[in-house]
């Protein structure tokens, strides 16, 4: 269920980045980092490694947040 909840936030951030024309290396890297982090989150969840799981959650959240910030900065500036 956690993957579905975080995907909703990421999809909104990615859609905002697409609509605002964010095609920078940072935006692309954040999108890729989110997907990789979610894959590793699942692996760490299965292996029961809480620190790894927390780090992957943080990377995924930071990636989505960065996409939101990039989108909002291009609209306001």
DRENGU-935565 format. One record per residue: residue in one letter; x, y, z of N, C-alpha, C, O, CB in turn; residue number from 1. Coordinates in steps of 0.1 Angstrom, whole numbers, plus 5000, padded with zeros to 4 digits. Atoms other than C-alpha are relative to their C-alpha. Glycine has a CB too. Layout:
lotor->a&n_east->X&n_north->Y&n_up->Z&ca_east->X&ca_north->Y&ca_up->Z&c_east->X&c_north->Y&c_up->Z&o_east->X&o_north->Y&o_up->Z&cb_east->X&cb_north->Y&cb_up->Z&papa->NUM
...
//
This chain:
lotor->x&n_east->5008&n_north->4988&n_up->5000&ca_east->5000&ca_north->5000&ca_up->5000&c_east->5009&c_north->5013&c_up->5000&o_east->5005&o_north->5023&o_up->4994&cb_east->4991&cb_north->5000&cb_up->5012&papa->1
lotor->x&n_east->4991&n_north->4988&n_up->5000&ca_east->5029&ca_north->5024&ca_up->5007&c_east->5005&c_north->5004&c_up->4987&o_east->5006&o_north->5016&o_up->4984&cb_east->5012&cb_north->4997&cb_up->5009&papa->2
lotor->x&n_east->4995&n_north->4997&n_up->5014&ca_east->5041&ca_north->5022&ca_up->4971&c_east->4989&c_north->5008&c_up->4993&o_east->4992&o_north->5017&o_up->4985&cb_east->5003&cb_north->4988&cb_up->4992&papa->3
lotor->x&n_east->5011&n_north->4993&n_up->5007&ca_east->5006&ca_north->5034&ca_up->4959&c_east->4999&c_north->5014&c_up->5005&o_east->4997&o_north->5023&o_up->4997&cb_east->4987&cb_north->4992&cb_up->5002&papa->4
lotor->x&n_east->5001&n_north->4987&n_up->4994&ca_east->5006&ca_north->5063&ca_up->4983&c_east->5011&c_north->5009&c_up->4996&o_east->5008&o_north->5021&o_up->4992&cb_east->5000&cb_north->4999&cb_up->5015&papa->5
lotor->x&n_east->4989&n_north->4991&n_up->5004&ca_east->5040&ca_north->5076&ca_up->4974&c_east->5000&c_north->5002&c_up->4985&o_east->5005&o_north->5012&o_up->4980&cb_east->5014&cb_north->4993&cb_up->5004&papa->6
lotor->x&n_east->5000&n_north->4998&n_up->5014&ca_east->5034&ca_north->5070&ca_up->4937&c_east->4990&c_north->5011&c_up->4996&o_east->4992&o_north->5018&o_up->4986&cb_east->4995&cb_north->4987&cb_up->4993&papa->7
lotor->x&n_east->5009&n_north->4989&n_up->5003&ca_east->5004&ca_north->5094&ca_up->4938&c_east->5007&c_north->5013&c_up->5001&o_east->5005&o_north->5022&o_up->4993&cb_east->4988&cb_north->4999&cb_up->5010&papa->8
lotor->x&n_east->4993&n_north->4987&n_up->4998&ca_east->5026&ca_north->5122&ca_up->4952&c_east->5011&c_north->5001&c_up->4988&o_east->5012&o_north->5012&o_up->4983&cb_east->5008&cb_north->5000&cb_up->5013&papa->9
lotor->x&n_east->4990&n_north->4999&n_up->5010&ca_east->5054&ca_north->5114&ca_up->4927&c_east->4993&c_north->5003&c_up->4986&o_east->4999&o_north->5011&o_up->4978&cb_east->5008&cb_north->4987&cb_up->4999&papa->10
lotor->x&n_east->5006&n_north->4997&n_up->5013&ca_east->5030&ca_north->5113&ca_up->4897&c_east->4995&c_north->5014&c_up->4999&o_east->4996&o_north->5020&o_up->4988&cb_east->4988&cb_north->4990&cb_up->4998&papa->11
lotor->x&n_east->5003&n_north->4986&n_up->5001&ca_east->5017&ca_north->5147&ca_up->4906&c_east->5012&c_north->5009&c_up->4998&o_east->5012&o_north->5018&o_up->4990&cb_east->4993&cb_north->5004&cb_up->5014&papa->12
lotor->x&n_east->4988&n_north->4993&n_up->5002&ca_east->5052&ca_north->5160&ca_up->4909&c_east->5006&c_north->4999&c_up->4986&o_east->5010&o_north->5009&o_up->4980&cb_east->5011&cb_north->4996&cb_up->5011&papa->13
lotor->x&n_east->4995&n_north->5003&n_up->5014&ca_east->5063&ca_north->5144&ca_up->4876&c_east->4991&c_north->5007&c_up->4990&o_east->4996&o_north->5013&o_up->4980&cb_east->5001&cb_north->4985&cb_up->4998&papa->14
lotor->x&n_east->5009&n_north->4993&n_up->5009&ca_east->5032&ca_north->5158&ca_up->4859&c_east->5002&c_north->5015&c_up->5000&o_east->5002&o_north->5021&o_up->4990&cb_east->4985&cb_north->4996&cb_up->5003&papa->15
lotor->x&n_east->4997&n_north->4985&n_up->4999&ca_east->5039&ca_north->5193&ca_up->4872&c_east->5013&c_north->5003&c_up->4993&o_east->5013&o_north->5013&o_up->4986&cb_east->5000&cb_north->5004&cb_up->5015&papa->16
lotor->x&n_east->4987&n_north->4998&n_up->5007&ca_east->5075&ca_north->5190&ca_up->4860&c_east->4998&c_north->5000&c_up->4985&o_east->5004&o_north->5008&o_up->4978&cb_east->5010&cb_north->4990&cb_up->5005&papa->17
lotor->x&n_east->5002&n_north->5001&n_up->5014&ca_east->5063&ca_north->5179&ca_up->4826&c_east->4992&c_north->5012&c_up->4994&o_east->4996&o_north->5018&o_up->4984&cb_east->4992&cb_north->4987&cb_up->4997&papa->18
lotor->x&n_east->5008&n_north->4989&n_up->5005&ca_east->5037&ca_north->5206&ca_up->4822&c_east->5007&c_north->5013&c_up->5000&o_east->5005&o_north->5022&o_up->4992&cb_east->4987&cb_north->5001&cb_up->5009&papa->19
lotor->x&n_east->4992&n_north->4987&n_up->4999&ca_east->5061&ca_north->5234&ca_up->4833&c_east->5013&c_north->4999&c_up->4992&o_east->5020&o_north->5009&o_up->4992&cb_east->5003&cb_north->5003&cb_up->5015&papa->20
lotor->x&n_east->4989&n_north->5001&n_up->5009&ca_east->5087&ca_north->5221&ca_up->4809&c_east->5014&c_north->4998&c_up->5007&o_east->5024&o_north->5002&o_up->5002&cb_east->5001&cb_north->5013&cb_up->4992&papa->21
lotor->x&n_east->4987&n_north->5003&n_up->4993&ca_east->5113&ca_north->5210&ca_up->4834&c_east->5006&c_north->4987&c_up->4994&o_east->5002&o_north->4976&o_up->4997&cb_east->4997&cb_north->4997&cb_up->5016&papa->22
lotor->x&n_east->4993&n_north->5011&n_up->5006&ca_east->5136&ca_north->5189&ca_up->4814&c_east->5015&c_north->5000&c_up->5003&o_east->5024&o_north->4996&o_up->4995&cb_east->4998&cb_north->4999&cb_up->4985&papa->23
lotor->x&n_east->4986&n_north->4999&n_up->4996&ca_east->5168&ca_north->5196&ca_up->4832&c_east->5006&c_north->4987&c_up->5005&o_east->4998&o_north->4977&o_up->5007&cb_east->5002&cb_north->5011&cb_up->5012&papa->24
lotor->x&n_east->4994&n_north->5012&n_up->4995&ca_east->5193&ca_north->5170&ca_up->4843&c_east->4996&c_north->4997&c_up->5014&o_east->4994&o_north->4985&o_up->5017&cb_east->5015&cb_north->5001&cb_up->4999&papa->25
lotor->x&n_east->5005&n_north->5002&n_up->4986&ca_east->5182&ca_north->5175&ca_up->4879&c_east->4987&c_north->4994&c_up->5000&o_east->4984&o_north->4984&o_up->5008&cb_east->5001&cb_north->5013&cb_up->5008&papa->26
lotor->x&n_east->5013&n_north->5006&n_up->5000&ca_east->5146&ca_north->5168&ca_up->4871&c_east->5000&c_north->4986&c_up->4995&o_east->4993&o_north->4978&o_up->5001&cb_east->4991&cb_north->5009&cb_up->4991&papa->27
lotor->x&n_east->4999&n_north->5014&n_up->5005&ca_east->5154&ca_north->5137&ca_up->4851&c_east->5006&c_north->4991&c_up->5010&o_east->5001&o_north->4980&o_up->5012&cb_east->5008&cb_north->5000&cb_up->4987&papa->28
lotor->x&n_east->4994&n_north->5008&n_up->4990&ca_east->5177&ca_north->5125&ca_up->4878&c_east->4991&c_north->4997&c_up->5012&o_east->4991&o_north->4986&o_up->5017&cb_east->5013&cb_north->5007&cb_up->5005&papa->29
lotor->x&n_east->5009&n_north->5002&n_up->4989&ca_east->5151&ca_north->5130&ca_up->4905&c_east->4989&c_north->4989&c_up->4996&o_east->4986&o_north->4981&o_up->5004&cb_east->4993&cb_north->5013&cb_up->5003&papa->30
lotor->x&n_east->5010&n_north->5010&n_up->5004&ca_east->5125&ca_north->5110&ca_up->4885&c_east->5006&c_north->4986&c_up->5000&o_east->5000&o_north->4976&o_up->5004&cb_east->4995&cb_north->5003&cb_up->4986&papa->31
lotor->x&n_east->4993&n_north->5013&n_up->5000&ca_east->5150&ca_north->5081&ca_up->4880&c_east->5003&c_north->4996&c_up->5014&o_east->5001&o_north->4984&o_up->5017&cb_east->5013&cb_north->5001&cb_up->4991&papa->32
lotor->x&n_east->4997&n_north->5003&n_up->4986&ca_east->5161&ca_north->5083&ca_up->4916&c_east->4988&c_north->4995&c_up->5008&o_east->4989&o_north->4986&o_up->5016&cb_east->5006&cb_north->5012&cb_up->5007&papa->33
lotor->x&n_east->5012&n_north->5004&n_up->4993&ca_east->5125&ca_north->5080&ca_up->4928&c_east->4997&c_north->4985&c_up->4997&o_east->4995&o_north->4977&o_up->5006&cb_east->4988&cb_north->5008&cb_up->4996&papa->34
lotor->x&n_east->5003&n_north->5014&n_up->5004&ca_east->5120&ca_north->5048&ca_up->4908&c_east->5009&c_north->4990&c_up->5006&o_east->5006&o_north->4980&o_up->5011&cb_east->5000&cb_north->4999&cb_up->4985&papa->35
lotor->x&n_east->4989&n_north->5009&n_up->4994&ca_east->5153&ca_north->5032&ca_up->4919&c_east->4998&c_north->4999&c_up->5015&o_east->4999&o_north->4988&o_up->5021&cb_east->5014&cb_north->5006&cb_up->4997&papa->36
lotor->x&n_east->5002&n_north->5000&n_up->4986&ca_east->5146&ca_north->5042&ca_up->4955&c_east->4988&c_north->4991&c_up->5004&o_east->4989&o_north->4984&o_up->5014&cb_east->4998&cb_north->5014&cb_up->5006&papa->37
lotor->x&n_east->5012&n_north->5008&n_up->4997&ca_east->5112&ca_north->5026&ca_up->4955&c_east->5003&c_north->4985&c_up->4998&o_east->4998&o_north->4976&o_up->5005&cb_east->4988&cb_north->5004&cb_up->4991&papa->38
lotor->x&n_east->4997&n_north->5014&n_up->5002&ca_east->5126&ca_north->4994&ca_up->4941&c_east->5009&c_north->4995&c_up->5012&o_east->5006&o_north->4984&o_up->5017&cb_east->5008&cb_north->4998&cb_up->4986&papa->39
lotor->x&n_east->4992&n_north->5004&n_up->4988&ca_east->5153&ca_north->4993&ca_up->4968&c_east->4992&c_north->5000&c_up->5013&o_east->4995&o_north->4992&o_up->5022&cb_east->5012&cb_north->5009&cb_up->5001&papa->40
lotor->x&n_east->5008&n_north->5000&n_up->4988&ca_east->5127&ca_north->5002&ca_up->4994&c_east->4993&c_north->4986&c_up->5002&o_east->4993&o_north->4981&o_up->5013&cb_east->4989&cb_north->5011&cb_up->4999&papa->41
lotor->x&n_east->5007&n_north->5013&n_up->5000&ca_east->5108&ca_north->4970&ca_up->4985&c_east->5010&c_north->4989&c_up->5004&o_east->5007&o_north->4980&o_up->5012&cb_east->4994&cb_north->4997&cb_up->4987&papa->42
lotor->x&n_east->4989&n_north->5010&n_up->4997&ca_east->5141&ca_north->4950&ca_up->4987&c_east->5003&c_north->5001&c_up->5015&o_east->5004&o_north->4990&o_up->5022&cb_east->5012&cb_north->5002&cb_up->4991&papa->43
lotor->x&n_east->4996&n_north->4999&n_up->4986&ca_east->5150&ca_north->4964&ca_up->5021&c_east->4988&c_north->4996&c_up->5009&o_east->4990&o_north->4992&o_up->5020&cb_east->5004&cb_north->5014&cb_up->5003&papa->44
lotor->x&n_east->5012&n_north->5004&n_up->4992&ca_east->5114&ca_north->4958&ca_up->5033&c_east->5000&c_north->4985&c_up->5001&o_east->4997&o_north->4979&o_up->5012&cb_east->4987&cb_north->5005&cb_up->4993&papa->45
lotor->x&n_east->5000&n_north->5015&n_up->5000&ca_east->5116&ca_north->4921&ca_up->5023&c_east->5011&c_north->4995&c_up->5009&o_east->5009&o_north->4985&o_up->5016&cb_east->5001&cb_north->4995&cb_up->4986&papa->46
lotor->x&n_east->4989&n_north->5004&n_up->4992&ca_east->5150&ca_north->4918&ca_up->5039&c_east->5000&c_north->5005&c_up->5014&o_east->5009&o_north->5001&o_up->5022&cb_east->5013&cb_north->5004&cb_up->4993&papa->47
lotor->x&n_east->5002&n_north->4995&n_up->4987&ca_east->5138&ca_north->4936&ca_up->5070&c_east->5013&c_north->5008&c_up->5005&o_east->5019&o_north->5005&o_up->5015&cb_east->4997&cb_north->4989&cb_up->5010&papa->48
lotor->x&n_east->4989&n_north->4991&n_up->4997&ca_east->5165&ca_north->4963&ca_up->5070&c_east->4994&c_north->5014&c_up->5002&o_east->4993&o_north->5022&o_up->4992&cb_east->5012&cb_north->5000&cb_up->4989&papa->49
lotor->x&n_east->5007&n_north->4987&n_up->4998&ca_east->5149&ca_north->4994&ca_up->5086&c_east->5008&c_north->5012&c_up->4996&o_east->5002&o_north->5021&o_up->4990&cb_east->4997&cb_north->5001&cb_up->5015&papa->50
lotor->x&n_east->4992&n_north->4988&n_up->5004&ca_east->5178&ca_north->5018&ca_up->5080&c_east->5000&c_north->5002&c_up->4985&o_east->4998&o_north->5013&o_up->4980&cb_east->5014&cb_north->4999&cb_up->5005&papa->51
lotor->x&n_east->5001&n_north->4999&n_up->5015&ca_east->5179&ca_north->5010&ca_up->5043&c_east->4987&c_north->5004&c_up->4995&o_east->4986&o_north->5012&o_up->4986&cb_east->5004&cb_north->4987&cb_up->4994&papa->52
lotor->x&n_east->5013&n_north->4996&n_up->5003&ca_east->5142&ca_north->5013&ca_up->5041&c_east->4997&c_north->5015&c_up->5002&o_east->4991&o_north->5021&o_up->4994&cb_east->4989&cb_north->4991&cb_up->5008&papa->53
lotor->x&n_east->5002&n_north->4986&n_up->4997&ca_east->5142&ca_north->5047&ca_up->5058&c_east->5008&c_north->5009&c_up->4990&o_east->5003&o_north->5019&o_up->4986&cb_east->5004&cb_north->5003&cb_up->5014&papa->54
lotor->x&n_east->4992&n_north->4992&n_up->5010&ca_east->5170&ca_north->5060&ca_up->5035&c_east->4993&c_north->5000&c_up->4987&o_east->4993&o_north->5011&o_up->4980&cb_east->5014&cb_north->4994&cb_up->4999&papa->55
lotor->x&n_east->5007&n_north->5000&n_up->5013&ca_east->5151&ca_north->5049&ca_up->5004&c_east->4987&c_north->5008&c_up->5000&o_east->4984&o_north->5014&o_up->4990&cb_east->4997&cb_north->4985&cb_up->4996&papa->56
lotor->x&n_east->5012&n_north->4992&n_up->4998&ca_east->5119&ca_north->5065&ca_up->5017&c_east->5004&c_north->5015&c_up->4999&o_east->4997&o_north->5023&o_up->4992&cb_east->4993&cb_north->4997&cb_up->5013&papa->57
lotor->x&n_east->4996&n_north->4986&n_up->5000&ca_east->5138&ca_north->5097&ca_up->5023&c_east->5005&c_north->5005&c_up->4986&o_east->5002&o_north->5016&o_up->4982&cb_east->5012&cb_north->5002&cb_up->5010&papa->58
lotor->x&n_east->4996&n_north->4996&n_up->5014&ca_east->5154&ca_north->5097&ca_up->4988&c_east->4988&c_north->5001&c_up->4991&o_east->4988&o_north->5011&o_up->4983&cb_east->5010&cb_north->4989&cb_up->4995&papa->59
lotor->x&n_east->5013&n_north->4998&n_up->5008&ca_east->5120&ca_north->5091&ca_up->4972&c_east->4993&c_north->5012&c_up->5003&o_east->4988&o_north->5019&o_up->4994&cb_east->4992&cb_north->4988&cb_up->5002&papa->60
lotor->x&n_east->5008&n_north->4988&n_up->4996&ca_east->5104&ca_north->5119&ca_up->4992&c_east->5008&c_north->5012&c_up->4995&o_east->5002&o_north->5022&o_up->4990&cb_east->4998&cb_north->5000&cb_up->5015&papa->61
lotor->x&n_east->4992&n_north->4989&n_up->5005&ca_east->5133&ca_north->5142&ca_up->4984&c_east->4999&c_north->5002&c_up->4985&o_east->4999&o_north->5014&o_up->4980&cb_east->5015&cb_north->4998&cb_up->5005&papa->62
lotor->x&n_east->5002&n_north->4999&n_up->5015&ca_east->5130&ca_north->5134&ca_up->4947&c_east->4987&c_north->5007&c_up->4996&o_east->4987&o_north->5015&o_up->4988&cb_east->5002&cb_north->4986&cb_up->4994&papa->63
lotor->x&n_east->5013&n_north->4994&n_up->5003&ca_east->5093&ca_north->5142&ca_up->4946&c_east->5000&c_north->5015&c_up->5004&o_east->4995&o_north->5023&o_up->4997&cb_east->4989&cb_north->4992&cb_up->5007&papa->64
lotor->x&n_east->5000&n_north->4986&n_up->4995&ca_east->5098&ca_north->5174&ca_up->4967&c_east->5009&c_north->5009&c_up->4990&o_east->5005&o_north->5020&o_up->4988&cb_east->5006&cb_north->5000&cb_up->5014&papa->65
lotor->x&n_east->4992&n_north->4993&n_up->5010&ca_east->5126&ca_north->5185&ca_up->4943&c_east->4993&c_north->5003&c_up->4987&o_east->4994&o_north->5014&o_up->4982&cb_east->5013&cb_north->4993&cb_up->4998&papa->66
lotor->x&n_east->5008&n_north->4997&n_up->5012&ca_east->5103&ca_north->5181&ca_up->4913&c_east->4990&c_north->5010&c_up->5002&o_east->4988&o_north->5019&o_up->4994&cb_east->4994&cb_north->4987&cb_up->4996&papa->67
lotor->x&n_east->5009&n_north->4989&n_up->4997&ca_east->5077&ca_north->5202&ca_up->4930&c_east->5006&c_north->5013&c_up->5001&o_east->5001&o_north->5023&o_up->4995&cb_east->4993&cb_north->4997&cb_up->5014&papa->68
lotor->x&n_east->4993&n_north->4987&n_up->4998&ca_east->5102&ca_north->5229&ca_up->4939&c_east->5004&c_north->5005&c_up->4986&o_east->5003&o_north->5017&o_up->4983&cb_east->5012&cb_north->4999&cb_up->5009&papa->69
lotor->x&n_east->4996&n_north->4995&n_up->5014&ca_east->5116&ca_north->5230&ca_up->4903&c_east->4988&c_north->5005&c_up->4992&o_east->4990&o_north->5015&o_up->4985&cb_east->5007&cb_north->4988&cb_up->4993&papa->70
lotor->x&n_east->5012&n_north->4996&n_up->5007&ca_east->5081&ca_north->5232&ca_up->4889&c_east->4995&c_north->5014&c_up->5004&o_east->4992&o_north->5022&o_up->4996&cb_east->4989&cb_north->4990&cb_up->5001&papa->71
lotor->x&n_east->5005&n_north->4987&n_up->4994&ca_east->5070&ca_north->5260&ca_up->4912&c_east->5010&c_north->5011&c_up->4997&o_east->5005&o_north->5023&o_up->4995&cb_east->4998&cb_north->4998&cb_up->5015&papa->72
lotor->x&n_east->4990&n_north->4990&n_up->5002&ca_east->5102&ca_north->5279&ca_up->4907&c_east->5000&c_north->5005&c_up->4985&o_east->5002&o_north->5017&o_up->4982&cb_east->5014&cb_north->4996&cb_up->5003&papa->73
lotor->x&n_east->5001&n_north->4996&n_up->5014&ca_east->5098&ca_north->5279&ca_up->4869&c_east->4987&c_north->5008&c_up->4997&o_east->4987&o_north->5016&o_up->4988&cb_east->5001&cb_north->4988&cb_up->4991&papa->74
lotor->x&n_east->5012&n_north->4993&n_up->5002&ca_east->5062&ca_north->5291&ca_up->4872&c_east->5000&c_north->5014&c_up->5006&o_east->4995&o_north->5024&o_up->5000&cb_east->4988&cb_north->4993&cb_up->5006&papa->75
lotor->x&n_east->5000&n_north->4987&n_up->4993&ca_east->5069&ca_north->5319&ca_up->4897&c_east->5011&c_north->5009&c_up->4994&o_east->5010&o_north->5022&o_up->4996&cb_east->5002&cb_north->4998&cb_up->5014&papa->76
lotor->x&n_east->4989&n_north->4992&n_up->5005&ca_east->5101&ca_north->5331&ca_up->4880&c_east->5000&c_north->5002&c_up->4986&o_east->5009&o_north->5009&o_up->4981&cb_east->5013&cb_north->4995&cb_up->5004&papa->77
//
